[in-house]
Amino acid sequence: MNMQEIRGVAKELGIKTSRMSKVNLVKAIQLSEGNFNCFSSPLNGECDQLKCMWRDDCFTAAKKITQLV
């Protein structure tokens, strides 16, 4: 999902989106929906949240973060 789409989801949930990174914005959406705020944190490429709408983006974001460390 691109940032514009993510901001749209956030606004529907009443989340202010200004100056939030993609990771923080998705985590805020996850919390607002009553889910774990675990975006970009799968360990060793493993995650048990199989129906998560962020799953593909999550693995991509986690990979980018681990490359920076």
Secondary structure, DSSP 8 states (H G I E B T S, - for coil): --HHHHHHHHHHTT---TT--HHHHHHHHHHHTTS---TT--BTTB-S-TT-TTHHHHHHHHHHHHHH-
